[in-house]
Amino acid sequence: MPIQSLTRRALIGLTGTALLLGGGLAHAQDDTLEKIRKQGYIRVGFANEAPYSFATPDGKLDGESPTVFRHVMSRLGVKEVDGVLTEWGALIPGLRAGRFDAIVASMYITPTRCEQIIFANPTYGVGEAFVVRTGNPDGVSNYADAVAKGKRVAFVAGTAEIEHARQAGLTRDQIVTVPDFAAAVANVKSGRTSAAAFTSLTALDLASKDEAIERAQPFTFEHEGKLYKGEGSFGFRQEDTALRDAINAELASFIGTPEHLAMIKPFGFDESNLPEKTAQQHCEGK
C-alpha cells in the first residue's frame, strides 16, 4: 500500500504544545464521517513511536496504525490521511479540541481513556518491556525488579505503562515522567534511570538502533492474577459514533486476514499480535 506524505493541512512540525485552534464548534455542527467523505481527507493525530505510528525522514506517515487506518479509510471513500505530529500526552486533549478527527497511534484501550474518548475495536495486542543500558548493569528487567531494588524507571507522559508501574508497586519517586521516547532513552543512557518502559515492539525497535541500550528480558507483568497484554486501536470524540461504527464494520472483515497480516508484517507484527477482545470489553476492564 502506498504511503502518502504529510500535507499542508497538517505539517509535521506541529506538536502537542502548539496552540489549539478551536475547531471543535465546526465538528459539533457536522457529522464527521460525512464531512471527511465530502472533503476527501481526514486529519489524524499521531506520536512518533515506531513501529506503531511515526514520521519517516522524508515526511511520510507510516507504521502499523496509519497503514491499517489508511486501508479502512479507502474502503469508506476517504482517499487521504493527513498526520499531525503530537506529543503523546496531548493526543486526547488535541482530539477533543478539534485539532484532528482521530487518534491514529495504536493507543491502548483502557477504562480511564474510555471516559474521555471512544475507540474502534483493537487492531493489535502486545506486551511491554524495559529498555536498559547494554549489559543491564542494574539488573532490572521488569517492574518487580525495580520495586525490589528501589530503582527508577522512565515513562513517556500519558502512556499506560505509568498506571501499570503504580499497580506493580513503584513509588512516586521511582517514576520519572518525560515528554517523549527520545527523552526516556536519554535518561537510561545517562544513568538517571535504570530502565525505560515501553511496549515490547517499541523497546525492540529502539534497541535495534542504539548499541548503548538493549531490551531487557524476560519481562512479565501480572495484575490481579492475569498476565497483561495491551490492545490498541483508533480513538475518536465521544459524539463520533457513526465514524467509529463504520470503521468497526470494516475492521471486522479485515483484521486477521492474509491481506492484513501481510500489511503489518513489515512493522514486526504477526498472528501472535492479533487482538483477543473488543473495545467495549477493554472499556469495562475485562
C-alpha positions in Angstrom: 0.0 0.0 0.0 1.5 3.4 -1.0 2.4 5.7 1.9 1.2 9.3 1.4 3.1 12.3 2.6 2.0 14.6 5.3 0.4 17.5 3.6 -0.1 21.2 4.0 -3.2 20.6 6.1 -1.2 19.0 8.9 2.5 19.9 8.8 4.7 17.5 10.8 6.2 20.4 12.7 3.1 20.8 14.7 3.3 19.4 18.3 1.0 18.9 21.2 2.4 22.2 22.7 1.1 24.2 19.8 -2.0 26.4 20.3 -5.3 24.6 20.0 -7.0 26.1 17.0 -10.6 25.8 18.3 -12.1 23.7 15.6 -14.5 22.0 17.9 -17.5 24.1 17.1 -17.5 23.1 13.5 -17.3 19.5 14.4 -20.4 19.8 16.6 -22.4 21.1 13.6 -21.3 18.4 11.1 -21.3 14.7 11.1 -17.6 13.8 10.9 -18.0 10.8 8.7 -19.9 12.7 6.1 -17.6 15.7 6.4 -14.4 13.6 5.7 -16.1 11.8 2.8 -17.0 15.2 1.2 -13.6 16.7 1.7 -11.7 13.6 0.7 -9.3 13.6 3.6 -9.1 13.1 7.3 -6.7 14.8 9.7 -5.3 12.4 12.4 -3.1 12.9 15.4 -0.1 10.6 15.9 3.0 10.4 18.1 6.5 9.3 16.9 6.6 5.7 18.2 7.9 3.1 15.8 6.6 0.7 14.7 3.1 1.9 15.7 2.9 5.3 14.1 5.8 7.6 13.1 7.1 10.1 10.5 9.8 8.9 8.1 12.8 11.1 7.3 11.1 12.1 4.0 7.9 13.2 5.8 5.7 10.2 5.4 3.2 9.0 7.9 4.0 5.3 8.5 3.5 2.4 10.9 1.0 -0.3 11.8 -1.8 2.1 12.8 -1.6 4.5 9.9 -1.3 1.6 7.4 -4.4 -0.2 8.7 -6.3 3.1 9.1 -5.4 4.2 5.5 -6.8 0.9 4.2 -10.1 1.4 6.1 -10.4 5.0 5.0 -10.0 3.9 1.4 -12.9 1.5 1.9 -15.0 4.3 3.3 -14.2 6.6 0.3 -11.7 8.8 2.0 -8.5 8.9 -0.1 -6.1 10.9 2.0 -4.9 10.7 5.7 -3.0 13.7 7.0 -0.9 13.5 10.1 -0.5 16.0 12.9 2.6 15.1 15.0 1.6 15.5 18.6 3.2 14.7 22.0 1.7 11.5 23.4 0.2 13.2 26.4 -1.6 15.8 24.2 -3.3 13.4 21.8 -6.6 13.1 23.7 -6.8 16.8 24.5 -5.9 17.6 20.9 -8.7 15.3 19.6 -11.3 16.7 21.9 -10.3 20.3 21.0 -10.7 19.6 17.3 -7.1 19.7 16.1 -7.8 16.4 14.3 -10.6 14.0 13.8 -9.0 10.7 15.0 -6.0 9.4 17.0 -4.1 7.0 14.9 -1.3 6.0 17.2 -2.1 2.4 18.2 -3.3 3.8 21.6 -4.1 1.2 24.3 -7.8 1.0 25.1 -8.2 1.5 28.9 -11.1 2.3 31.1 -9.7 5.7 32.0 -9.3 6.7 28.4 -12.8 5.4 27.6 -14.1 8.0 29.9 -12.7 10.7 27.6 -13.0 9.3 24.0 -14.4 6.3 22.2 -12.3 3.6 20.4 -12.7 1.4 17.4 -12.1 -2.3 18.1 -8.5 -3.3 18.6 -6.2 -3.9 15.7 -3.4 -5.5 17.6 -2.2 -6.8 21.0 1.2 -6.6 22.6 3.1 -6.9 25.9 5.6 -4.5 27.4 9.3 -4.4 28.0 12.1 -2.4 29.6 15.0 -0.7 27.7 18.2 -0.7 29.8 21.8 0.1 29.3 23.7 -2.7 27.4 24.5 -5.5 29.8 21.7 -4.3 32.2 24.1 -3.2 34.9 21.3 -2.6 37.5 19.7 -6.0 36.8 16.3 -4.5 36.3 14.2 -6.5 33.7 10.6 -5.7 34.9 8.5 -3.8 37.4 9.1 -6.3 40.1 12.8 -5.9 39.9 12.5 -2.1 40.0 10.3 -2.3 43.1 12.6 -4.8 44.9 15.8 -2.9 44.2 14.3 0.6 44.6 15.4 1.7 41.0 13.9 4.5 39.0 12.2 4.0 35.6 11.4 6.5 32.9 8.0 6.7 31.3 6.6 8.8 28.5 3.8 11.1 29.8 0.3 9.8 29.2 1.3 6.2 28.5 -0.5 3.2 30.0 2.8 1.9 31.4 2.7 4.5 34.2 -0.5 3.0 35.6 0.9 -0.5 35.3 4.0 0.7 37.3 1.8 2.0 40.0 -0.2 -1.2 40.1 3.1 -3.1 40.4 4.1 -1.0 43.4 6.6 1.6 42.1 6.6 4.7 44.3 6.2 8.3 43.0 9.9 8.8 43.4 10.7 5.8 41.2 8.5 7.0 38.3 10.3 9.6 36.1 7.9 11.1 33.6 9.4 12.5 30.3 7.7 14.1 27.3 8.8 11.7 24.6 10.5 8.4 23.7 13.9 10.0 22.9 14.0 11.6 26.4 13.2 8.3 28.0 16.1 6.6 26.3 18.4 9.5 27.2 17.5 9.0 30.8 18.6 5.4 30.6 21.8 6.1 28.8 22.8 8.8 31.2 22.1 6.6 34.2 19.4 8.9 35.6 17.1 5.9 35.5 17.8 2.2 35.4 15.3 1.5 32.7 12.5 3.0 30.5 9.2 1.3 30.0 7.7 0.8 26.5 5.6 -1.7 24.6 7.8 -4.7 23.7 7.8 -3.8 20.0 8.9 -0.2 20.7 11.6 -1.4 23.0 12.9 -3.8 20.4 12.9 -1.1 17.7 14.7 1.4 19.9 17.3 -1.1 21.0 18.0 -2.1 17.4 19.0 1.4 16.6 21.4 2.1 19.5 24.2 -0.2 20.7 24.2 1.6 24.1 20.9 0.1 25.1 19.1 -3.3 24.9 15.6 -4.7 25.5 15.6 -6.4 28.9 14.3 -9.9 29.1 12.3 -11.6 30.4 9.6 -9.0 31.1 6.4 -10.1 32.8 3.6 -8.0 34.4 0.9 -9.8 36.3 -2.0 -7.9 37.8 -5.0 -9.4 39.7 -3.8 -12.9 38.6 -3.6 -12.1 34.9 -0.6 -11.6 32.6 -1.0 -8.2 30.9 -1.4 -7.8 27.2 -2.4 -4.4 25.9 -4.6 -3.9 22.9 -4.8 -0.7 20.9 -6.8 1.0 18.1 -8.0 4.3 16.8 -9.6 6.9 19.0 -12.5 9.4 18.3 -14.5 12.1 20.0 -17.5 10.8 22.1 -20.0 12.1 19.5 -18.4 10.4 16.5 -20.1 7.1 16.9 -21.1 6.9 13.2 -17.4 7.2 12.2 -16.4 4.6 14.8 -19.1 2.2 13.8 -18.3 2.4 10.1 -14.6 1.7 10.9 -15.6 -1.3 13.1 -17.6 -2.8 10.3 -14.5 -2.7 8.0 -12.2 -4.0 10.7 -14.5 -6.9 11.4 -13.9 -8.3 7.9 -10.2 -7.4 7.7 -8.3 -8.0 10.9 -6.6 -11.4 10.8 -7.0 -11.9 7.0 -3.9 -12.8 4.9 -4.1 -9.2 3.4 -4.0 -7.7 6.9 -1.1 -9.9 8.1 0.9 -9.1 5.0 0.3 -5.4 5.5 1.5 -5.3 9.1 4.4 -7.8 8.7 7.0 -5.0 7.7 6.4 -3.4 11.1 7.2 -6.6 13.1 3.6 -7.8 13.7 2.3 -11.3 13.1 -0.5 -13.6 14.1 0.7 -13.5 17.7 -0.3 -9.8 17.8 -3.9 -10.3 16.8 -6.4 -8.9 19.4 -8.5 -11.1 21.6 -11.1 -8.6 23.0 -13.4 -5.8 21.8 -13.1 -2.2 22.7 -16.2 -2.5 25.0 -14.5 -5.3 26.9 -11.4 -3.2 27.5 -13.5 -0.2 28.5 -15.3 -2.3 31.0 -12.0 -3.5 32.4 -12.5 -7.1 31.4 
